[in-house]
Structure formats: structure tokens, C-alpha cells
Amino acid sequence: MPYRTHVMVCAGTECATNQSFKIKEVFEEELKKKELQNEVLIVMTGCKGSCAVGPVVIVMPDEVFYQKVKPEDVPHLVEEHLLKGRPVQKLMYKPPEEKVPVPTLSDIDFFKRQTLIVLRNRGLIDPEKIDEYIARDGYKALAKALSQMKPQEVIEEIKKSGLRGRGGGGFPTGRKWESRAKMEGDFKYIVCNADEGDPGAFCDRSAIESDPHSVLEGMIIGAYAIGACKGYIYTRNEYPLAIERLEKAIDAAREYGLLGEGIFDTNFSFDISIFRGAGAFVCGETTALVASIEGKPPEPRQRPPRTALWGRPTVINNVETWATVPQIILRGSEWFASIGTEKSKGTKIFSLVGNINDAGLVEVPMGITLREIIYEIGGGIPKKKKFKAVQTGGPSGGCLPESLLDQPVDYDSLIEAGSMMGSGGMIIMDENTCMVDVARYFTNFLKDESCGKCASCRDGLIAMSDVLEDICKGEGKESDIELLEDLAQTVSSASLCGLGKTAGNPVRSTLRYFKDEYLAHVKDKKCPGGVCKVLIEYHIDAEKCKACGLCIKACPNEAITGAKKTAHVVEQAKCLKCGACHEACKFEAVVIR
Ligand SMILES: Cc1cc2nc3c(=O)[nH]c(=O)nc-3n(C[C@H](O)[C@H](O)[C@H](O)COP(=O)(O)O)c2cc1C
């Protein structure tokens, strides 16, 4: 039955935990009350990317984007918009610092500036219904590959497209496939790396949640190209919604004859299973991942020999890489290669988190600048604060300063700048960030996540972490800076796998761009970002203080004194340096020195 309106309710992880299923229920009740249930269809979609303002509801075809919707808003929304045709202004998106809402989704900068390939179906289909994927040309690329192309032609098309792996390293996908296709053996494997261990990254999870079939379709095409008969999707147990949608997608694909014996009535057979990992960062490294599937401890090992599951030819690619494949086969390598830069083709998904107005998930063409992503798509830094740095590439990526905001985002430029692409986490930091503390945080993360096999990585990261802790506690020496540089160099050069090889990046990049902050810590015993507790003091600026008493109320240790019409004062001996007064003050009178 045709419906005049579709109400798309986001059911990605963030929106779902913020009651989007309850919102659906109330919509259904209200539609029944108004006898609109045969005119308006509720569709639960995957993540739309605008996670900072969820739960999100989009009314189509009007394209009205509603944010922060609560179940109690729904009756009014149904009455006003769906019955009377008057969009509800107060729930519509307003750009930061502006008062007038943006009328339609395609006018919102966050969406307007993106180029969607992997996320082309996000928010438009119910990811749990294979027919909706098929209605948007799903499995057409597979049909084309199987009926019109020889396996080698598929590989050629991927090679010509210039697709490079989205898991971080950027290895050319076509070349990887070709080498495995040439290997002897009638039992080969395809693996989808959906481990996604980077803190702050949720690109792969979201891609799966919003469109699981595109990942499956890519894997089936890859299997046909190299002659594989079995595939695994390696994901972490902490991704229950992604796993549930994958399970449903695999079942539906089997039912439709798109997985299993004789796919599309050819003699090509292939099936996929899900493997749930325990969620350690190092499990994403290919040799560790393979060991994990084989039931061994997930420790990386030296290469060569090549990564091979149970000793058999194996292609491992990232979620985004697989989900890109069907579009290349369907639309052609030339189309794909026309997007991006000379050496980094196509698009990349980034999860924008930290001090950014429109946090969420974006897919952008390679070569876009950091400034465009952070300011034009992400809406800039909240509370008009100054940008300090952006960390790209996950825990072992690097922190890039303001002077590099016009840096194009592609594999090679990021490495040149001392960072890397990684699997797509982008952490934005404002002026109230301490870069030494940031290096300490990531080094600690890597220390805890190191599998401990290489002494350089295991002991080197402990040593680096100790030095950074000392500096943040005000106990650092000037010679520590050189020591950190040496340690970072040793860990990188002497370790076996990518974790150790890149573990020096947080320290190196912060030393390269923010050395003055290290010097302020070790020489002046000051923390310019106002973060390292031992090195800071909270004071009240008497000229700005309105004696409102909010800071007095917020202080948990009665460290602030003051009366009406008298500027308040922080008693340093009692101050716990928790920052509650700073947070509470509406007049920016509480300053950190
Ligand atoms: C410590 C470490 C963690 C990694 N984590 C992931 C991950 O979570 N997901 C991923 O796709 N690749 C990860 N990689 C990269 C993989 O080893 C591998 O290069 C990638 O999955 C290959 O797929 P691609 O060619 O499509 O990028 C990690 C590498 C290292 C060294």
C-alpha cells in the first residue's frame, strides 16, 4: 500500500539508547488515534550520523529534520505536521549560535557537504529488510559481477578504481585480491575486519548498523573474485546491535539465495559467519585477528609469511572497504576514481567527537581539508572557544595543530604531518586541552592494550607512560623531553606489529607541534591548557565576578567565600581543583592560572 508520508526514526546505537523505539511506539499509537496508520509509515533506520542531536526523526518526502525528539513530543508532532502539515519549528535543527531553524535536511551544512558512498543508504532504508536494500539497487553489483564479469575482470576493476584499504594502512585493495587469487588452493577465506578498537571511532559499527547488506555484498563479490568459499566477519561483542543486524542480513541473504550453494544459479558457493572477538585493540591487527579466529591468543606475529587463516589464502579487508566494493562494480572504476585525490580515491568516513558542535559521523571525499570537516561540516568549536588540535588515526595517530587546518585529509598527507588515517576517529580539542595530558592518555591506552610480546613495546610504553605521568604531576625534568623522543623512536623501530610501530605518534606529534606546552610543564611548572591539577590554581576575577554565588554552591569543599555584592574568593588551601566552580560560573569569572 502506498503511504503519503514516511517517518524515518533513527535506530542507530545512540538514538536507540535514547528511546527511539519508545518514540516509534508513541508514533504508532498517535497515528492510530488520528486514523493515519494507512497513510503514514514509520521506518526504523540506521544511524543518520548526527549523533550529537539524537534521537533524530526525519519526515519524508518533506525532508524535515527533527532533533532531540522525546516520546512526549510525538503527539504534537503528529497533530501539527502529519495531520495539519505545519512542521514543528522548535524541534527542527538550528545551527550553533543561530535562532532560525533550517527548513530541510538537504539545507543543513552537516549533511549538505558530505559525499555518500558507503553510507548511501543510511537513514533511507530499514537495515533489517533485505527488500529495501534491493530496492536501492542492492545486490545488483553482485548480479553484474557474476553474470557479466570474470573474476579477474572484477579484480581489474577494483585495481583501476584505486581503492585503498579503509582500515588505516591504505594498502591497495585490488593488489591484495590479485595476490590471493593467484594462490593455489580450492579453499580460500574472506574476512571482514569489524574490530574497530580505536577509542572514539564508531564508523564501522554505524556502517554495519545502517546498511549490513552492503558489507555482505562486497564480501560476496570479493569471494567470487579470489575464489573463496567461506567468509568471517570479525567484530567485537560490545557491538550487539551491529551483530543482530548482521545476523538478520545473513539469514535473509541465504533465504534469497545470495549466500550458500549456487549463488544466482551459478556454480559459485560462498557463506559467511560472524566471529565475536573479546574487544582488545590489538585484535584488529591482521595476524592477531587470524590467531583469534583460530582460537589462539590474539598476539601479532612477524610477516612474512602472509596472513593466512588456517594456512589458507585469505583476504582481510575493513568494513568500509567491503561496503565500497559494490558501488565500484555497479558504477565503474572511473566514477570512483574521479572522487578524491590522485593517490587517495573515493570517500572516507570519520567519527567527529570531542569539542565540536555537530559531533557525529560524516562521509567526505578524500582531499577535503581538516578545516572544512571541523568548521563547515562539524559546525566548529562549542562556546566560541579556540581550536587547539585534532587527533586523527586512533590512539596511535597524531595530534595536528591549528596551522595544519588547511591540510588535505588523505593517507599520505596525514602521515607526512606525523599522524595517520587510522580507521576514522577524529577527536577535536579546544583551548582547554593539555597536549601533554593527551599524549599521556593515548600512551597509557597503548600500554594497556599492548599484547606484551615485544619487550620494546611492552617496556618502552611503560617507560614513556611513567615519564609523561611525572611531567603531568609537575615532577618532570627538561631532560625528560629528549628521553621521550628516544623512547618513542626505539618503540617504533624495534616493535613487531603496527601497534608498537606507531605507538610513538602521540608523543612525537605533540612534541613536534606543542613542545612549548612540555617546556611550560617541566620548566615553569605550569599547565597552559589548565588541566594538570598539580600545576594549576583556580582564581576569581574580581572585575568579572557578579557575586551570584553559583560557584559557592557548586564547590564541594566550601573553598569559596563571598557575600552579596562582593567579589568571591577561592581559598587555595581548601581547593580540590575539581573545576566545578569554573563549570558553574556564567560570567567566565573563574579563571585557571
Ligand atoms: C593495532 C592495530 C589495530 C588495528 N585495528 C583495526 C581495526 O579495528 N579495523 C581494521 O579494519 N583494521 C585495523 N587494523 C589494520 C588491519 O591490520 C588491516 O590492515 C586491515 O584490516 C586491512 O583491511 P584494509 O586493507 O581494508 O584496510 C589495525 C592494525 C593495527 C596494527
The ligand as an SDF file (V2000), in Angstrom:
LIG
                    3D

 31 33  0  0  0  0  0  0  0  0999 V2000
   46.9770   -2.4240   16.4670 C   0  0  0  0  0  0  0  0  0  0  0  0
   46.1860   -2.4230   15.1990 C   0  0  0  0  0  0  0  0  0  0  0  0
   44.8000   -2.3630   15.2580 C   0  0  0  0  0  0  0  0  0  0  0  0
   44.0510   -2.3930   14.0770 C   0  0  0  0  0  0  0  0  0  0  0  0
   42.7010   -2.3200   14.1730 N   0  0  0  0  0  0  0  0  0  0  0  0
   41.9690   -2.3990   13.0270 C   0  0  0  0  0  0  0  0  0  0  0  0
   40.5580   -2.3830   13.0880 C   0  0  0  0  0  0  0  0  0  0  0  0
   39.9690   -2.2720   14.1570 O   0  0  0  0  0  0  0  0  0  0  0  0
   39.8710   -2.4630   11.9110 N   0  0  0  0  0  0  0  0  0  0  0  0
   40.5040   -2.5840   10.6930 C   0  0  0  0  0  0  0  0  0  0  0  0
   39.8440   -2.7030    9.6680 O   0  0  0  0  0  0  0  0  0  0  0  0
   41.8300   -2.5750   10.6250 N   0  0  0  0  0  0  0  0  0  0  0  0
   42.5770   -2.5000   11.7420 C   0  0  0  0  0  0  0  0  0  0  0  0
   43.9400   -2.5440   11.6600 N   0  0  0  0  0  0  0  0  0  0  0  0
   44.5210   -2.6890   10.3220 C   0  0  0  0  0  0  0  0  0  0  0  0
   44.4960   -4.1530    9.9230 C   0  0  0  0  0  0  0  0  0  0  0  0
   45.6550   -4.7600   10.4550 O   0  0  0  0  0  0  0  0  0  0  0  0
   44.4920   -4.3570    8.4040 C   0  0  0  0  0  0  0  0  0  0  0  0
   45.4870   -3.5910    7.8310 O   0  0  0  0  0  0  0  0  0  0  0  0
   43.1600   -4.0180    7.7780 C   0  0  0  0  0  0  0  0  0  0  0  0
   42.0810   -4.6280    8.4300 O   0  0  0  0  0  0  0  0  0  0  0  0
   43.1640   -4.4570    6.3320 C   0  0  0  0  0  0  0  0  0  0  0  0
   41.9940   -4.0340    5.6930 O   0  0  0  0  0  0  0  0  0  0  0  0
   42.0060   -2.8700    4.6200 P   0  0  0  0  0  0  0  0  0  0  0  0
   43.0800   -3.1900    3.6180 O   0  0  0  0  0  0  0  0  0  0  0  0
   40.6510   -2.8920    4.0300 O   0  0  0  0  0  0  0  0  0  0  0  0
   42.3210   -1.6230    5.3670 O   0  0  0  0  0  0  0  0  0  0  0  0
   44.7070   -2.4840   12.8270 C   0  0  0  0  0  0  0  0  0  0  0  0
   46.1070   -2.5340   12.7760 C   0  0  0  0  0  0  0  0  0  0  0  0
   46.8340   -2.4840   13.9490 C   0  0  0  0  0  0  0  0  0  0  0  0
   48.3100   -2.5200   13.8460 C   0  0  0  0  0  0  0  0  0  0  0  0
  1  2  1  0
  2  3  1  0
  2 30  2  0
  3  4  2  0
  4  5  1  0
  4 28  1  0
  5  6  2  0
  6  7  1  0
  6 13  1  0
  7  8  2  0
  7  9  1  0
  9 10  1  0
 10 11  2  0
 10 12  1  0
 12 13  2  0
 13 14  1  0
 14 15  1  0
 14 28  1  0
 15 16  1  0
 16 17  1  0
 16 18  1  0
 18 19  1  0
 18 20  1  0
 20 21  1  0
 20 22  1  0
 22 23  1  0
 23 24  1  0
 24 25  2  0
 24 26  1  0
 24 27  1  0
 28 29  2  0
 29 30  1  0
 30 31  1  0
M  END
$$$$
